Amino acid sequence: MENWRKSSYSGPDDGNNCVEIAPHPTHISIRDSKSPTRATLTLTTPTFTAFINALKRSPKTR
């Protein structure tokens, strides 16, 4: 069984729309919190880390 967790940034102001992740030793699973039974995206841990770091460097779009 996967241990899914939702972002701490998810809240009522954004309609609780966000992604959930399930960390594993070798990879990270990602899914849409609104559609948890649909397909998941799986990234290796180094790829997920690079993805998060790229998001942190990108300008805000809101």
C-alpha positions as CSV (number, residue, x, y, z in Angstrom):
1,M,0.0,0.0,0.0
2,E,1.3,3.4,-0.9
3,N,1.6,6.2,1.7
4,W,0.2,9.2,-0.2
5,R,0.5,12.7,1.2
6,K,-0.9,16.0,0.0
7,S,1.1,19.2,-0.2
8,S,1.0,21.4,2.9
9,Y,0.3,24.3,0.6
10,S,-3.1,22.8,-0.4
11,G,-5.9,24.6,1.3
12,P,-9.4,26.0,0.9
13,D,-8.3,29.1,-1.1
14,D,-7.2,26.9,-4.0
15,G,-10.1,24.5,-3.8
16,N,-7.9,21.8,-2.3
17,N,-6.6,21.1,-5.8
18,C,-3.1,19.7,-5.8
19,V,-1.0,16.7,-6.3
20,E,-0.1,14.0,-3.9
21,I,3.1,12.1,-3.6
22,A,4.1,8.7,-2.3
23,P,7.9,8.5,-1.7
24,H,9.8,5.2,-2.1
25,P,13.5,4.5,-1.7
26,T,14.1,4.5,-5.5
27,H,11.3,6.6,-6.9
28,I,8.4,9.0,-6.2
29,S,4.9,8.4,-7.3
30,I,2.7,11.4,-8.1
31,R,-1.1,11.6,-8.7
32,D,-3.8,14.2,-9.0
33,S,-5.6,14.6,-5.6
34,K,-9.0,15.1,-7.4
35,S,-8.6,11.8,-9.3
36,P,-6.7,9.4,-7.1
37,T,-7.8,6.3,-9.0
38,R,-6.4,7.5,-12.3
39,A,-2.9,6.9,-13.6
40,T,0.1,8.0,-11.6
41,L,3.4,9.5,-12.7
42,T,6.5,7.8,-11.4
43,L,9.9,9.5,-11.4
44,T,13.3,8.3,-10.1
45,T,14.3,10.1,-6.9
46,P,17.1,12.1,-8.6
47,T,14.7,13.1,-11.4
48,F,12.0,14.2,-9.0
49,T,14.6,16.2,-7.0
50,A,15.7,18.0,-10.2
51,F,12.1,18.7,-11.1
52,I,11.4,20.2,-7.7
53,N,14.6,22.3,-7.9
54,A,13.6,23.6,-11.4
55,L,10.2,24.6,-10.0
56,K,11.8,26.5,-7.2
57,R,13.9,28.4,-9.7
58,S,11.1,29.3,-12.1
59,P,9.2,32.5,-11.7
60,K,5.7,32.5,-10.2
61,T,2.9,32.4,-12.7
62,R,0.1,33.5,-10.5
